[in-house]
């Protein structure tokens, strides 16, 4: 209801609307004149037949005949009257049943719908808008990024090329502005000079055009672009892009990093000063089957298990939590501690890994990026691809459908240590995950997810690890917006810091029970510029200290609500 005044204002002020209303008024005036003429002629013909009716009856008869209702209570007896009736009837079909609806829709209803769309999707932002993020495309990364921008209280605007696209985005409760991506006026209306960042995640040609256009207006606003082709990186940088990423290649590399037989130690996924956050799959290590207290990782290596991923679900660790083959440990420690972990568990896993090639299902950009990483690590791999244009002429490709059991046997599914599923269709990825898990219950399955909502479905289907294209891209961008936050690859897991609250000062971590109360784990204490990584839980917190914590977005919210909004 709040948009009705804006819709009426636009509708009344529009020059096109004024012209349309004039044409509609002329048509209605013509129609009224015809009805009057027919009503007068009705009386003359009735007098000719020696009958007389009131003027109201004349209008009544004319409208019932023209509208084809024809109640039949008043009829002519003479041939002249019947011929007149046919003329009134035929003209009524043309004017009332054909021309009136068409004219009403074209000159009133359609402009009114357009006014509604334009009122809902403006062409500019208010002059005082600042610190906002401008998004130039609506894709899986944008969907994920919008949720994170809301979480961190960033204003945003998505540029839609026309009113139709804008209306669809508005119906999804998104903030949208209509504009031409290649027009400098679009970005002036979006106050780009005051924006916190511009995200250009279209094709390489359009991203180049966007960057070059924005640099005509602002030299300072950060522009983040996605590049599909390798040679586009330099061009995008020359055009004015501040940061250029290849999200598809990043995803493929991340999938390859998590493959058995690569290093399979701890993969570093975040850094906070000297503190490193790494994930380490427990599959085929001595940790399988042990509880966290039995693993003695903190006592022997110094790293702290600050969380666990169990088929995509984040769990807060407890001493009696049992480590399963599907568990991925989230470790916090210094570079020396992470290296020590790798020295122990990499060597163990190398001696327990087969030399059979890793299967990559899908030879697109993500699959090829995973293969490049495996090639660098001298890990054998083999593609299964049914599209001939993606197949290179070498022995590493099997041409065929991965859903065909004969093709999978030919590719070596029975011996492969891992299978990486990289198609751009989540439904196909779920299907292939179920299929491979049935064929090889113990094989490691790593899958790509395009939409975050399918991560849990892929895990339920049997995937050991799932990497989200949407999360990877949006987390990378959020980290640039707020470098003090490090978002992990799933479920919004954050690293954040906070000054020690008076309610916490003077008491040890064990006494404060932050993990039990909020779900956040303290992974370091900053005391006068010195970072104490994995601090002793019995050391009291100083009132001038700063604590670095890790937890999900909900846990972070509970922490600040508990201690800083009391």
C-alpha positions as CSV (number, residue, x, y, z in Angstrom):
1,X,0.0,0.0,0.0
2,X,2.9,2.4,0.7
3,X,3.8,2.4,-3.0
4,X,0.3,3.5,-4.3
5,X,1.0,7.3,-3.9
6,X,4.3,6.9,-5.8
7,X,2.6,4.8,-8.5
8,X,-0.2,7.4,-8.9
9,X,2.3,10.3,-9.0
10,X,4.4,8.6,-11.7
11,X,1.3,7.7,-13.6
12,X,-0.1,11.2,-13.6
13,X,3.2,13.0,-14.4
14,X,4.2,10.7,-17.3
15,X,4.0,12.4,-20.7
16,X,3.1,9.1,-22.3
17,X,0.3,8.6,-19.8
18,X,-1.1,12.1,-20.6
19,X,-1.1,11.2,-24.3
20,X,-2.7,7.9,-23.6
21,X,-5.5,9.4,-21.4
22,X,-6.3,11.9,-24.2
23,X,-6.7,9.1,-26.7
24,X,-8.8,7.0,-24.3
25,X,-11.0,10.1,-23.6
26,X,-11.5,10.7,-27.3
27,X,-12.5,7.1,-27.8
28,X,-15.0,7.2,-24.9
29,X,-16.4,10.5,-26.3
30,X,-16.9,8.9,-29.7
31,X,-18.5,5.9,-28.1
32,X,-20.9,8.1,-26.1
33,X,-21.8,10.0,-29.2
34,X,-22.7,6.8,-31.1
35,X,-24.9,5.6,-28.1
36,X,-26.7,9.0,-28.2
37,X,-27.3,8.8,-32.0
38,X,-28.6,5.2,-31.7
39,X,-30.9,6.2,-28.8
40,X,-32.4,9.1,-30.9
41,X,-32.8,6.9,-33.9
42,X,-34.5,4.3,-31.7
43,X,-37.2,6.9,-30.8
44,X,-37.8,7.9,-34.5
45,X,-38.2,4.3,-35.6
46,X,-40.5,3.5,-32.7
47,X,-42.7,6.5,-33.7
48,X,-42.7,5.2,-37.2
49,X,-44.1,1.9,-35.8
50,X,-46.7,3.9,-33.7
51,X,-45.0,3.2,-30.4
52,X,-43.4,5.5,-27.9
53,X,-40.8,4.9,-25.1
54,X,-39.0,7.1,-22.6
55,X,-35.4,8.4,-23.2
56,X,-34.1,6.0,-20.5
57,X,-35.7,3.1,-22.4
58,X,-33.8,4.3,-25.5
59,X,-30.5,4.2,-23.8
60,X,-31.4,0.8,-22.2
61,X,-32.2,-0.8,-25.5
62,X,-29.1,0.7,-27.2
63,X,-26.7,-0.6,-24.6
64,X,-28.3,-4.1,-24.3
65,X,-28.1,-4.6,-28.1
66,X,-24.5,-3.2,-28.4
67,X,-23.3,-5.3,-25.6
68,X,-25.0,-8.4,-27.3
69,X,-27.0,-9.0,-24.1
70,X,-30.3,-8.5,-26.1
71,X,-32.8,-9.2,-23.4
72,X,-35.6,-9.2,-26.0
73,X,-38.2,-7.3,-24.0
74,X,-38.2,-4.5,-26.5
75,X,-38.0,-5.3,-30.2
76,X,-38.9,-3.8,-33.6
77,X,-41.7,-5.2,-35.8
78,X,-40.7,-3.5,-39.1
79,X,-37.9,-4.5,-41.4
80,X,-36.4,-1.0,-41.0
81,X,-36.2,-1.5,-37.2
82,X,-34.7,-5.0,-37.6
83,X,-32.0,-3.6,-40.1
84,X,-31.3,-0.9,-37.5
85,X,-31.0,-3.5,-34.8
86,X,-28.4,-5.4,-36.9
87,X,-26.4,-2.2,-37.4
88,X,-26.4,-1.5,-33.7
89,X,-25.5,-5.1,-32.9
90,X,-22.5,-5.2,-35.3
91,X,-21.2,-1.8,-34.3
92,X,-21.5,-2.9,-30.6
93,X,-19.4,-5.9,-31.2
94,X,-16.7,-3.7,-32.8
95,X,-16.8,-0.9,-30.3
96,X,-17.6,-2.5,-27.0
97,X,-16.3,-6.1,-27.3
98,X,-13.2,-5.4,-29.4
99,X,-12.0,-1.8,-29.4
100,X,-13.0,-0.9,-25.8
101,X,-11.0,-3.7,-24.0
102,X,-8.1,-3.2,-26.4
103,X,-8.1,0.6,-25.9
104,X,-8.5,0.3,-22.1
105,X,-5.6,-2.2,-21.9
106,X,-3.2,-0.3,-24.2
107,X,-3.9,3.2,-22.9
108,X,-4.7,2.7,-19.3
109,X,-4.0,-0.8,-17.8
110,X,-0.6,-1.5,-19.4
111,X,0.7,2.0,-18.4
112,X,-0.6,1.5,-14.9
113,X,1.3,-1.8,-14.6
114,X,4.4,-0.1,-15.9
115,X,3.9,2.7,-13.3
116,X,3.7,0.1,-10.6
117,X,6.9,-1.5,-11.7
118,X,8.7,1.8,-12.0
119,X,7.6,2.9,-8.6
120,X,8.8,-0.3,-7.1
121,X,12.2,-0.3,-8.9
122,X,13.6,3.3,-9.0
123,X,16.2,4.5,-11.4
124,X,18.4,6.2,-8.7
125,X,19.4,6.1,-5.1
126,X,18.9,9.0,-2.7
127,X,21.6,11.7,-2.8
128,X,22.8,10.9,0.7
129,X,23.4,7.2,0.0
130,X,26.9,6.1,1.1
131,X,28.8,3.0,2.0
132,X,26.6,0.8,-0.2
133,X,27.5,-2.1,-2.5
134,X,26.5,-2.1,-6.1
135,X,25.7,-5.5,-7.7
136,X,25.6,-5.7,-11.5
137,X,24.2,-9.2,-12.0
138,X,21.8,-11.6,-10.3
139,X,23.4,-15.1,-10.0
140,X,24.2,-17.6,-7.2
141,X,27.0,-15.5,-5.9
142,X,24.7,-12.5,-5.6
143,X,22.0,-14.5,-3.9
144,X,24.5,-15.6,-1.2
145,X,26.2,-12.2,-1.0
146,X,23.0,-10.4,-0.4
147,X,22.3,-12.4,2.7
148,X,25.8,-11.6,4.1
149,X,25.4,-7.9,3.3
150,X,22.2,-7.9,5.3
151,X,24.0,-9.7,8.2
152,X,26.7,-7.1,8.3
153,X,24.3,-4.2,7.7
154,X,25.5,-3.1,4.3
155,X,23.1,-1.4,2.0
156,X,23.1,-2.7,-1.5
157,X,21.4,-2.2,-4.9
158,X,21.1,-4.7,-7.8
159,X,21.1,-3.2,-11.3
160,X,18.4,-4.6,-13.5
161,X,18.5,-3.9,-17.3
162,X,14.8,-3.3,-17.6
163,X,11.5,-3.0,-15.7
164,X,10.5,-6.6,-16.3
165,X,13.7,-8.0,-14.6
166,X,13.4,-5.4,-11.9
167,X,9.9,-6.4,-11.1
168,X,10.9,-10.1,-10.7
169,X,13.8,-9.1,-8.4
170,X,11.5,-6.8,-6.4
171,X,9.0,-9.7,-5.9
172,X,11.9,-11.6,-4.3
173,X,12.2,-8.8,-1.7
174,X,15.5,-7.5,-3.2
175,X,16.6,-3.9,-3.5
176,X,16.8,-3.2,-7.2
177,X,17.5,-0.2,-9.5
178,X,16.8,0.0,-13.2
179,X,19.7,1.0,-15.4
180,X,22.0,0.4,-18.4
181,X,25.2,-1.3,-17.2
182,X,27.2,0.5,-19.9
183,X,25.8,4.0,-19.2
184,X,27.8,6.3,-16.9
185,X,24.6,8.0,-15.9
186,X,23.4,4.7,-14.3
187,X,26.4,4.8,-11.9
188,X,26.0,8.5,-11.2
189,X,22.4,7.9,-10.2
190,X,23.6,5.0,-8.0
191,X,26.1,7.4,-6.2
192,X,29.0,5.2,-7.2
193,X,31.5,7.7,-5.9
194,X,30.2,7.1,-2.4
195,X,29.9,3.3,-2.7
196,X,31.9,0.8,-0.6
197,X,32.3,-1.5,-3.6
198,X,31.1,-2.5,-7.0
199,X,30.7,-6.2,-7.9
200,X,30.9,-7.0,-11.7
201,X,30.2,-10.7,-12.1
202,X,29.0,-10.8,-15.7
203,X,30.9,-12.1,-18.7
204,X,34.4,-10.8,-19.3
205,X,33.4,-8.3,-22.0
206,X,30.7,-6.7,-19.9
207,X,32.9,-6.7,-16.8
208,X,35.5,-4.8,-18.8
209,X,32.9,-2.3,-20.0
210,X,31.6,-1.8,-16.4
211,X,35.0,-1.2,-14.9
212,X,36.0,1.2,-17.7
213,X,32.7,3.1,-17.4
214,X,32.9,3.5,-13.6
215,X,36.5,4.8,-13.8
216,X,35.2,7.7,-15.8
217,X,33.3,8.7,-12.6
218,X,35.4,7.5,-9.7
219,X,39.0,6.5,-9.4
220,X,38.7,5.3,-5.8
221,X,35.7,3.0,-5.5
222,X,36.9,-0.6,-5.3
223,X,35.7,-2.8,-8.3
224,X,35.7,-6.6,-7.9
225,X,35.3,-8.6,-11.1
226,X,35.2,-12.2,-12.1
227,X,37.2,-13.4,-15.0
228,X,36.3,-16.5,-17.0
229,X,39.4,-16.5,-19.4
230,X,43.0,-16.3,-18.2
231,X,43.8,-13.5,-20.7
232,X,41.0,-11.4,-19.4
233,X,42.7,-10.8,-16.1
234,X,45.2,-8.2,-17.5
235,X,42.5,-6.5,-19.6
236,X,40.2,-6.2,-16.6
237,X,43.0,-4.7,-14.5
238,X,43.8,-2.2,-17.3
239,X,40.1,-1.3,-17.5
240,X,40.2,-0.3,-13.8
241,X,39.2,-3.4,-11.8
242,X,40.7,-3.3,-8.3
243,X,40.4,-7.1,-7.7
244,X,40.1,-9.7,-10.3
245,X,39.2,-13.3,-9.4
246,X,38.5,-16.5,-11.3
247,X,35.9,-18.1,-9.0
248,X,35.5,-21.2,-11.2
249,X,39.3,-21.9,-11.1
250,X,39.3,-21.2,-7.4
251,X,36.5,-23.7,-6.9
252,X,38.3,-26.3,-9.0
253,X,41.6,-25.8,-7.1
254,X,39.8,-26.1,-3.8
255,X,38.2,-29.4,-4.9
256,X,41.5,-30.7,-6.0
257,X,43.2,-29.7,-2.7
258,X,40.8,-31.9,-0.7
259,X,41.6,-35.0,-2.8
260,X,43.2,-38.1,-1.2
261,X,46.7,-38.4,-2.3
262,X,47.5,-34.7,-2.8
263,X,48.9,-33.6,0.6
264,X,45.8,-34.4,2.6
265,X,47.2,-32.6,5.5
266,X,45.6,-29.4,6.9
267,X,44.4,-27.1,4.1
268,X,44.7,-23.5,5.3
269,X,41.5,-21.6,4.7
270,X,41.9,-18.5,6.8
271,X,44.5,-16.3,8.4
272,X,44.3,-13.8,11.2
273,X,47.7,-12.2,11.9
274,X,49.9,-15.2,12.8
275,X,46.9,-17.4,13.6
276,X,46.1,-19.9,10.9
277,X,42.8,-21.7,10.4
278,X,42.9,-25.0,8.5
279,X,40.6,-27.9,7.7
280,X,41.9,-31.5,7.9
281,X,39.9,-34.5,6.7
282,X,40.2,-37.4,9.1
283,X,39.7,-40.1,6.4
284,X,42.5,-42.7,6.4
285,X,44.4,-41.2,9.3
286,X,45.1,-42.7,12.8
287,X,42.5,-40.2,14.1
288,X,39.6,-42.3,12.8
289,X,37.6,-43.8,15.6
290,X,39.3,-41.8,18.4
291,X,37.7,-39.2,20.6
292,X,39.2,-35.7,20.6
293,X,40.7,-36.3,24.1
294,X,42.2,-39.5,22.9
295,X,43.7,-37.8,19.8
296,X,45.9,-35.6,22.1
297,X,46.4,-33.1,19.2
298,X,46.7,-30.1,21.6
299,X,49.2,-31.9,23.9
300,X,51.4,-33.4,21.1
301,X,51.2,-30.8,18.3
302,X,49.8,-27.7,19.9
303,X,46.8,-27.2,17.5
304,X,43.3,-26.8,18.8
305,X,40.3,-28.4,17.3
306,X,37.9,-25.5,17.2
307,X,35.1,-27.2,15.3
308,X,34.1,-30.2,13.2
309,X,32.3,-30.5,9.8
310,X,30.3,-33.7,9.7
311,X,28.8,-34.0,6.2
312,X,28.4,-30.2,5.9
313,X,27.0,-29.7,9.5
314,X,29.2,-27.6,11.8
315,X,29.5,-29.1,15.3
316,X,31.1,-27.7,18.5
317,X,33.8,-30.0,19.6
318,X,33.7,-31.8,23.0
319,X,36.4,-34.0,24.6
320,X,34.3,-37.1,24.0
321,X,33.4,-36.2,20.4
322,X,34.3,-39.2,18.2
323,X,36.2,-38.6,15.0
324,X,34.6,-40.5,12.0
325,X,36.0,-41.2,8.5
326,X,33.7,-38.4,7.2
327,X,34.8,-35.9,9.8
328,X,36.7,-32.8,8.7
329,X,38.6,-31.2,11.6
330,X,38.8,-27.4,11.9
331,X,42.2,-26.6,13.4
332,X,43.6,-23.4,14.8
333,X,47.3,-22.9,15.3
334,X,50.5,-21.2,14.3
335,X,52.3,-22.0,11.0
336,X,54.8,-24.2,13.0
337,X,51.9,-26.2,14.6
338,X,50.1,-26.7,11.3
339,X,53.3,-27.8,9.6
340,X,53.9,-30.3,12.4
341,X,50.4,-31.7,11.9
342,X,51.1,-32.1,8.2
343,X,54.5,-33.8,8.8
344,X,52.7,-36.5,10.9
345,X,49.5,-37.1,9.0
346,X,50.7,-36.3,5.4
347,X,53.4,-39.0,5.7
348,X,50.9,-41.5,7.1
349,X,48.4,-40.9,4.4
350,X,50.9,-41.0,1.6
351,X,51.7,-44.6,2.6
352,X,48.0,-45.5,2.6
353,X,47.0,-44.0,-0.7
354,X,46.6,-45.9,-4.0
355,X,48.3,-44.8,-7.2
356,X,45.1,-45.2,-9.2
357,X,43.9,-42.0,-10.9
358,X,41.4,-39.7,-9.3
359,X,38.1,-39.5,-11.3
360,X,36.9,-36.1,-12.4
361,X,33.3,-36.2,-13.6
362,X,32.9,-33.2,-15.9
363,X,35.5,-31.6,-18.1
364,X,34.3,-27.9,-17.8
365,X,36.2,-25.0,-16.3
366,X,35.9,-26.3,-12.7
367,X,37.0,-29.9,-13.6
368,X,40.0,-28.6,-15.7
369,X,41.0,-26.4,-12.8
370,X,40.9,-29.3,-10.4
371,X,43.0,-31.3,-12.9
372,X,45.6,-28.6,-13.2
373,X,46.1,-28.6,-9.4
374,X,46.4,-32.4,-9.4
375,X,48.9,-32.2,-12.3
376,X,51.0,-29.8,-10.2
377,X,51.0,-32.2,-7.3
378,X,51.8,-35.1,-9.7
379,X,48.6,-36.9,-8.8
380,X,47.1,-39.1,-11.6
381,X,43.6,-38.2,-12.7
382,X,41.1,-39.2,-15.4
383,X,38.1,-37.2,-16.9
384,X,34.7,-38.6,-17.8
385,X,33.0,-36.1,-20.2
386,X,30.2,-36.6,-22.7
387,X,30.6,-33.3,-24.5
388,X,33.1,-33.7,-27.4
389,X,34.1,-30.0,-27.3
390,X,35.6,-30.4,-23.8
391,X,37.6,-33.5,-24.7
392,X,41.3,-33.1,-25.4
393,X,43.1,-35.7,-27.5
394,X,44.9,-37.6,-24.7
395,X,44.6,-40.7,-22.6
396,X,43.2,-38.8,-19.6
397,X,39.7,-38.5,-21.1
398,X,37.0,-41.0,-21.3
399,X,34.2,-40.0,-23.7
400,X,30.8,-41.0,-22.3
401,X,28.0,-40.4,-19.8
402,X,29.1,-40.7,-16.2
403,X,25.7,-42.3,-15.4
404,X,26.7,-45.3,-17.5
405,X,28.2,-48.0,-15.3
406,X,30.3,-49.3,-18.2
407,X,31.9,-45.9,-18.7
408,X,32.7,-45.6,-15.0
409,X,34.2,-49.1,-15.0
410,X,36.3,-48.1,-18.0
411,X,37.4,-45.0,-16.2
412,X,38.5,-47.0,-13.1
413,X,35.8,-46.4,-10.5
414,X,36.7,-49.6,-8.7
415,X,40.3,-48.5,-8.0
416,X,40.0,-44.7,-7.8
417,X,40.8,-43.3,-4.3
418,X,38.5,-40.3,-5.0
419,X,35.9,-38.9,-7.4
420,X,35.4,-35.2,-8.0
421,X,32.0,-34.2,-9.3
422,X,32.1,-30.9,-11.1
423,X,29.1,-30.4,-13.3
424,X,27.2,-27.0,-13.2
425,X,23.9,-28.7,-12.5
426,X,23.2,-29.6,-8.9
427,X,20.6,-32.1,-9.8
428,X,23.1,-34.0,-11.9
429,X,25.7,-33.8,-9.1
430,X,23.2,-35.3,-6.6
431,X,22.4,-38.1,-9.0
432,X,26.1,-38.9,-9.6
433,X,26.9,-38.7,-5.9
434,X,24.2,-41.3,-5.1
435,X,25.4,-43.5,-8.0
436,X,29.1,-43.4,-7.1
437,X,28.3,-44.1,-3.4
438,X,26.3,-47.2,-4.4
439,X,29.1,-48.4,-6.6
440,X,31.9,-47.7,-4.1
441,X,30.8,-47.3,-0.5
442,X,34.3,-46.4,0.7
443,X,35.4,-44.0,-2.0
444,X,36.0,-40.4,-1.2
445,X,33.4,-38.2,-3.0
446,X,34.0,-34.5,-3.4
447,X,31.3,-32.5,-5.1
448,X,30.6,-29.0,-6.3
449,X,27.4,-27.2,-5.3
450,X,26.2,-24.2,-7.3
451,X,23.5,-23.1,-4.8
452,X,24.0,-23.3,-1.0
453,X,20.6,-24.8,-0.5
454,X,21.9,-28.0,-2.2
455,X,24.9,-28.5,0.1
456,X,23.0,-30.5,2.7
457,X,21.3,-32.5,-0.1
458,X,24.7,-33.5,-1.6
459,X,25.9,-34.6,1.8
460,X,22.8,-36.7,2.3
461,X,23.3,-38.2,-1.1
462,X,26.7,-39.4,0.1
463,X,29.3,-36.7,-0.6
464,X,32.2,-36.5,1.9
465,X,33.0,-32.9,1.1
466,X,31.0,-30.2,-0.8
467,X,32.3,-26.9,-2.0
468,X,29.8,-24.2,-2.8
469,X,30.5,-21.9,-5.8
470,X,28.1,-19.3,-4.3
471,X,29.7,-19.3,-0.8
472,X,33.3,-19.2,-2.2
473,X,32.6,-16.1,-4.3
474,X,30.5,-14.3,-1.7
475,X,32.9,-15.0,1.1
476,X,35.8,-13.7,-0.9
477,X,34.0,-10.5,-1.6
478,X,32.9,-10.0,2.1
479,X,36.5,-10.5,3.3
480,X,37.4,-7.5,1.1
481,X,34.6,-5.4,2.5
482,X,35.5,-6.3,6.1
483,X,39.1,-7.6,6.4
484,X,38.6,-8.2,10.1
485,X,36.1,-10.9,9.4
486,X,37.1,-14.3,7.8
487,X,34.2,-16.3,6.6
488,X,34.7,-20.0,6.2
489,X,33.4,-21.9,3.2
490,X,30.2,-23.2,4.7
491,X,27.3,-22.0,6.9
492,X,28.8,-18.6,7.6
493,X,31.5,-19.7,10.0
494,X,33.3,-16.5,11.2
495,X,36.5,-15.4,12.9
496,X,36.0,-12.2,14.8
497,X,37.7,-10.2,17.6
498,X,36.4,-8.3,20.6
499,X,37.8,-6.4,23.6
500,X,37.5,-8.3,26.8
501,X,34.2,-7.3,28.5
502,X,34.3,-6.3,32.2
503,X,32.1,-9.4,32.9
504,X,34.9,-11.6,31.5
505,X,38.0,-9.8,32.8
506,X,39.8,-11.4,35.7
507,X,38.4,-14.8,35.0
508,X,39.9,-17.7,33.0
509,X,38.4,-19.1,29.8
510,X,37.4,-22.2,31.8
511,X,35.5,-20.1,34.3
512,X,33.8,-17.9,31.7
513,X,32.6,-21.0,29.7
514,X,32.2,-19.0,26.5
515,X,32.0,-22.1,24.3
516,X,29.2,-23.6,26.4
517,X,27.3,-20.3,26.8
518,X,27.6,-18.9,23.2
519,X,29.0,-21.6,20.9
520,X,32.1,-19.5,20.2
521,X,35.7,-20.7,20.8
522,X,38.5,-18.4,21.9
523,X,41.5,-19.3,19.6
524,X,43.9,-16.5,20.6
525,X,44.4,-13.6,23.0
526,X,46.0,-10.4,22.0
527,X,47.9,-8.9,25.0
528,X,49.6,-5.6,24.2
529,X,50.2,-6.6,20.6
530,X,51.4,-10.1,21.4
531,X,49.3,-12.9,20.1
532,X,48.9,-15.9,22.4
533,X,47.7,-18.7,20.0
534,X,45.6,-21.5,21.6
535,X,45.9,-20.0,25.1
536,X,45.9,-22.0,28.3
537,X,42.2,-22.2,29.4
538,X,43.4,-21.5,33.0
539,X,45.0,-18.1,32.2
540,X,42.8,-15.2,33.4
541,X,41.8,-12.6,30.9
542,X,43.1,-9.0,31.3
543,X,40.7,-6.1,31.1
544,X,42.9,-4.6,28.2
545,X,43.2,-7.8,26.3
546,X,41.5,-8.6,23.0
547,X,40.1,-12.1,22.3
548,X,39.9,-13.7,18.9
549,X,37.0,-16.1,18.5
550,X,35.6,-18.5,16.0
551,X,31.9,-19.5,15.6
552,X,28.9,-19.6,13.3
553,X,27.0,-16.4,12.5
554,X,24.4,-17.4,15.1
555,X,27.1,-18.0,17.8
556,X,28.7,-14.7,17.0
557,X,25.3,-13.0,17.4
558,X,24.7,-14.7,20.8
559,X,28.2,-13.6,22.0
560,X,27.6,-9.9,21.3
561,X,24.1,-10.0,22.6
562,X,25.3,-11.7,25.8
563,X,28.2,-9.3,26.6
564,X,27.9,-6.1,24.6
565,X,24.1,-5.5,24.5
566,X,23.3,-6.1,28.1
